[in-house]
Amino acid sequence: MTKLTAQDLPTETASLREIQEYVRKMAIQRRHSQDIPVEMMYLTEEIGELAKALREHIGGDFDAQTSHKDLREEFEDCFYNLLNLANLTEVDLFDAMIEKEKINLSRNWKKLETEVK
């Protein structure tokens, strides 16, 4: 496989499937693990990093110096790892989203009365 470059990045109008395919190719290039439990641990770790960045961003008990750039990077890390895990389990996330949203559209949702302080 030819090494991916900046020219191979998905465009602003890329579909979810195109982005998922890019992640599949990049995971191969980066030699990421093909082990599903290991990849699940990576995703979980990234979600924890996102939670910390969000907590800092909203002024929790920690240093509130987290920039919007830090948040963007943590969201991307989670998104990348989620797509990689979906690829390893052969799940087309676009199809999965449409199928699940059809179910969700018929549900009655209750508003949560919680607020982060």
Order of alpha helices (4+ residues) and beta strands (2+ residues): alpha-alpha-alpha-alpha
